[in-house]
Amino acid sequence: MHVLVAYASRHGATQGIAERIAETLKSDGLEAEARPAGSVKSLAGYDAFVIGSAAYMFHWLKEAATLVRRNRAAMAAKPVWLFSSGPVGDPTDAQGRDLKVVAVPKDIAELGGAVNARDHHVFFGAYSRDRKTIGLAERFVSLMPAARDAMREGDFRDWPEIEAWAHGIARDLGQVSSRRGAG
């Protein structure tokens, strides 16, 4: 079983998550490769897909959303999982709401429905205010007190959680392979 783990990453945190997912799938005996979503020209040869994107302003990055929309028929015929990365800092917002629930991108319902996604998972990301890596809009927003508090610097990725999710995908795909072979 050959799995494409495609991602859209602005600063590298989502890329790191995608690469860890691919490594974990490989350790579970699957063929897997992590590739930038914008570089994927064909889905030929893949048996399953894990597509992820950084979330900005409650939306996926264009490269990942375009990959899913452009290939929705091909993806819907095979197993698909989606993930988003983005929240940083505390697990709850100022109102006590779970950031993983609040941070679900607005386009996930449409994208997940289009490809019959088996799951969508939100992972915490990483953030740096390094002027070389963030754009003008991010610099502006990071100056606002409320945003500065919500966008704490640091790496908040939970590697055991990411690996556990990927192991679950591998288990699910193992069941799919067994059923295909039995039919």
N, C-alpha and C positions, 0 to 999 in steps of 0.2 A: 504494500500500500504506500503510495507516494503522496505526501501532504505538502501543499504550498502554504507557507505562513507569510502572508503579505502584510505590509505595514506602511503607515504614513506617520512620519516623525518629524517634528520641527527642530528639536534640540537634542535628540538622541535617546531620550528615556524610553520612548515607545519602541524604538529599534532594539534597545537592550532587552525589553520584555519579549519581543518577537523572537529574538535570537535564543533566549533562554527557553521559550516554548519549543522551538525547533530542536534544540539540544536535548530537551527532556523527551520529546517524541522519539528522537533517535535512540536515546538510552533505553527506550521501551521497545525497540526493534522495528520501528517504522522508518521509512525514508522520508526525510523532511528537510526543507530548505527555507530559510528566511530571505525574503527579497523586498525591496522597496516597491510599493504598490504601483508607482508610476513607471517602473521598468518592466512590468508584466505585460507582455504582448499577446500571449496565448495561454490558455488553460489546458491545452493538450498534454496528456500524460499524467495529470494529477487525478487522484482518486478522492481527495477531500481537501477542504480549505479552512484555514484559520485566518481571518482578516481582522486587523486591528488598526486603530488610529488614535492619535492624540486628540483630545477634545478641546476646542477653543470656542469660547462664546456659545457653548452648548451645542456644538456641531462637530462632526468629523471633518478632518482635513479633506480637501477636494480630491486628492489622488486616490484615497481609499474609497470614498463615496462613489467616485466615477468608476473605479474598478468593479465594484459591486453592481452598480446600475447597468453598466455596459455588458456585464456577463451574467445577469440574473438568471436567465434560462439555463445556462450550463451549470451554474452553481446550485440552482434549486434541484437539479437531478442528482446531486451528490451531497454527502454530509458537509455541513458548514457550521462553524462557530465564529462568533464575533467578540472582540474585546475593545475596550476603550481605556485610555489612561489619561489622567489629568488631575484629579484632586491631589492637593498637597497639604501637609500640615495635619491638624487634628482630624479625627474621624467624624466629628460632628461640626455643624456650622453654629453660628451664634444663637440660633433658635433651638439647638439640640437635635436637629435633623441629621440622619445618617448621610454623609456626603456621597457615599456610593449610590444612594437612591437619588439624591438631588442632582448628582452629576451625570446621570444618564443623558447622552446627547439626544436632542430632539428628533434627529433623523433615524434613530435606531429602530423605532417601530416600523417605519417604511422599509428600511434596508433589510432588517431581519425578516420581515414578512415576505419580501420579494424573493429571498433565497431559502425560505423555510429554515432559518437558523435554529439549531438545536439549543443554543444558549448565547447569551450576551453577558459578559462579565466586565465590571469596572475595576481597574487596578489603580492604586495610588501611583503617582508619577514622581518626577524629580523637577526641581526648579532652581534656577540661579539667576540672580539679577546682574550677571556679568554683561556689561554694555556691549561686548563683542558678539554675544549670542542671542540677545533679545532685540526685537524690532522696536520701532518708534512707538507703536500703539501699546505694546507691552510695557515699555518704559513709562509711558504716560499713566497707564492704569496702575502700575506698581507704586506710583507716587501718592495715590489716594489712600488715606489712612485705613479705610475698611478693606480695600483690596490688598494693601500691604500686610495686614494682619492675616487675611485668608490665604495669601500666596507666600507662605513661609519658605525660605530657602532650605534646601536639603534634598536628600534622596529618600523618598518615602515608599519606594517599591518594596513589596513584601515577597521576597524570592521564594520562601516555602509555599506561600499561597499560589504564586504563579506556577510553580512546579506541580503542586497538587492538582491544579486545574488542568494542566497539560497531561498529567498521568490519567486523569478522568477521560480526557479525549482519547488517549491511547487505548484505554480499556474499552470505551465505546466503539472505537474502530476495530478492535480485535473481535468484538461481537459481530460487527458488520461483516468482517472478512469471513468469520466462521459461518455465518448465515449464507453468504454468497457461495462459499465452497460447498455447502450442503445442498444447495438448490440445484 
